Amino acid sequence: MKSQEQARRVFDIEIAALKAVRAHLDGAFDIAVEMIIQILTNRGKIVVVGVGKSGNIGTKIAATLTSTGSTSGGCPTWRPWNHL
């Protein structure tokens, strides 16, 4: 398979996945965004919690939020809460 063909195939897969996520957006998304805005407006902290691989991903999400100026912390469930 040529590189361009492979790239197009990957893009098609990613586009399909994004369309699937878009189809599931509902009022819960708006509520989550409003909650995050309210937390940050009140100088609160966003805590991302997960177990196993999702905990690792949550920690990375928290790092991204921190790098954009949001106060946040990742907390895999094996880590004590006082590390936040």
C-alpha positions as CSV (number, residue, x, y, z in Angstrom):
1,M,0.0,0.0,0.0
2,K,1.4,3.4,-0.9
3,S,1.9,6.0,1.8
4,Q,-0.8,8.3,0.5
5,E,-3.4,5.4,0.3
6,Q,-2.5,4.4,3.8
7,A,-2.8,8.0,5.1
8,R,-6.2,8.4,3.4
9,R,-7.4,5.1,5.0
10,V,-6.3,6.3,8.4
11,F,-8.0,9.7,7.9
12,D,-11.2,7.9,6.9
13,I,-11.1,5.8,10.0
14,E,-10.5,8.9,12.2
15,I,-13.3,10.9,10.4
16,A,-15.7,8.0,11.0
17,A,-14.8,7.9,14.7
18,L,-15.3,11.7,15.1
19,K,-18.7,11.5,13.4
20,A,-19.7,8.7,15.8
21,V,-18.7,10.9,18.8
22,R,-20.4,13.9,17.3
23,A,-23.6,11.9,17.0
24,H,-23.6,11.2,20.7
25,L,-23.2,14.8,21.9
26,D,-26.2,15.8,24.0
27,G,-27.1,18.1,26.8
28,A,-24.7,16.3,29.1
29,F,-21.8,17.7,27.2
30,D,-23.1,21.3,27.7
31,I,-23.6,20.5,31.4
32,A,-20.0,19.2,31.8
33,V,-18.6,22.3,30.0
34,E,-20.6,24.6,32.2
35,M,-19.5,22.8,35.3
36,I,-15.8,23.1,34.3
37,I,-16.2,26.8,33.6
38,Q,-17.9,27.3,36.9
39,I,-15.2,25.4,38.8
40,L,-12.4,27.4,37.1
41,T,-14.3,30.7,37.6
42,N,-14.5,29.9,41.4
43,R,-10.7,29.0,41.4
44,G,-11.5,25.3,41.9
45,K,-9.5,22.4,40.8
46,I,-10.5,19.8,38.1
47,V,-9.6,16.3,39.3
48,V,-9.4,13.5,36.7
49,V,-9.7,10.0,38.1
50,G,-9.3,6.6,36.5
51,V,-8.2,3.1,37.0
52,G,-5.3,1.5,35.1
53,K,-4.8,2.8,31.5
54,S,-7.7,5.3,31.9
55,G,-5.9,6.6,35.0
56,N,-2.8,7.2,32.9
57,I,-4.8,8.9,30.2
58,G,-6.6,11.0,32.9
59,T,-3.3,12.1,34.3
60,K,-2.2,13.2,30.8
61,I,-5.5,15.1,30.3
62,A,-4.9,16.8,33.7
63,A,-1.4,17.8,32.5
64,T,-2.8,19.2,29.3
65,L,-5.4,21.2,31.3
66,T,-2.7,22.5,33.6
67,S,-0.5,23.5,30.6
68,T,-3.4,25.7,29.4
69,G,-3.7,27.5,32.7
70,S,-6.5,25.4,34.3
71,T,-5.9,24.2,37.9
72,S,-6.1,20.4,37.6
73,G,-4.7,17.1,38.8
74,G,-4.8,13.5,37.8
75,C,-5.5,10.9,40.4
76,P,-5.2,7.3,39.4
77,T,-7.2,5.4,42.1
78,W,-4.1,3.8,43.5
79,R,-2.7,7.2,44.5
80,P,-3.7,8.7,47.8
81,W,-6.0,11.7,47.6
82,N,-3.6,13.9,49.6
83,H,-1.2,14.1,46.5
84,L,-3.6,16.5,44.7
